[in-house]
Amino acid sequence: KLYLRLLSLPLMFLLTSLPALAIGGIELNQIQAIHSDIWQGWGISIGNFYLYVSLTGLYQVSLLFPRTLASTSCMYFILLTIPFTEILQILRQLRFPPLLTELLLLMYRFIFSLLAIADELWIAQNSRCGYRTWKLGMRSLGILIGQLLQRTLVNYRQVSLSLASRGFNGELRVWHSSPYKPSRRYTFEALFGCTVLTLLSFVFQR
């Protein structure tokens, strides 16, 4: 259930953006130029324009949708199974710029901090019937956003002062339990899987 809820958000953005690829538009006096691209004659005239379902657009959608869904699933697999500190440790071992890893760590910290603050404010407002009506709910939402911004700035100042008091020199040191030891089995399985996916991509592209 948690995975489906997490997948629903990017899926909603994906489904709302796909019609822009599948539907084309052209002026009525140029309709003959795209006659072969209209899918089963699906089209409608609106003023001087003609909107239609494009075969080229449907082909792009058929390629984009599974690739986007697979990429999102892979991203969630990494985020839900690997601790974020381990990901940062791997990035440091791969010699990623320290500025990039520090920004990722701070963003990760502030995202969960904002979610916790927003959840506390929403529970407090909901317990006082702050969302009983639409008008009252909009007013409560505005107050929540204002309080969230104010608390975020306070939290940022506290983090800045705590880093300065500990002698922050531009790099955050995260404790790591043990050095990473690559497994031959996992390395073989990863290489084998990548090889199979590469071969399949070449086969289906033909």
C-alpha positions, 0 to 999 in steps of 0.5 A: 500500500505504501509503495502504491501511494508513493507511485501514485504521485509521479503517476498522476503527473505522468498521466496528465502530461501524456495527452500533450504528446498524444494529441496534436493540433494544426490549422484546418487549411493544412489538414491534408499534411497530417491525414496519414498521422490521424489515428482512426480518424479521431479528430475534432474541429475547434474554430480554425484549428483541428485537434486529432489523436496522432499516431506518432504521439501514441508511439512516443507515449508507448515508449515514454510511459513504460520507461518512466514507470520503470525509472520511477520504480528503480528510484523507489527501490533504491530509496526504500531499501538503502539508507540515505547515509549509505548512498552518500557514502557510495557517492563519496567513494565515487569521488562525487564533489563534496558540495553535491553530497552536502546539498543532498544531505541538507535537502534530505534533512529539511524535507523530513523536517518540513513534513514533520512540521506540516503534519503537526500544524495540520493535526492541530488545525484539524483538531480545532475543526479548521477544515470544516468548510471550504472557506475555513479550510483555505484560511487554515491552509494559508495560516499553515503555509505561513507558519511552515515558512516561519518555522523553517527559517527558525530551523535553518538558523538553528542548524546554521548555529549548530554547524558553526559551533561545531567548527563546520568547514564545508564538509559534513562527516557522517559516521559509517559502521564499516567499510564497504566490501563488494560481494562477488555474487551481487557484482555478478548478478548486477553485471548479468542483469545489465547485460540482459537488459542491454541485449533486450533493448537492442532486440526490441529496438530492431 
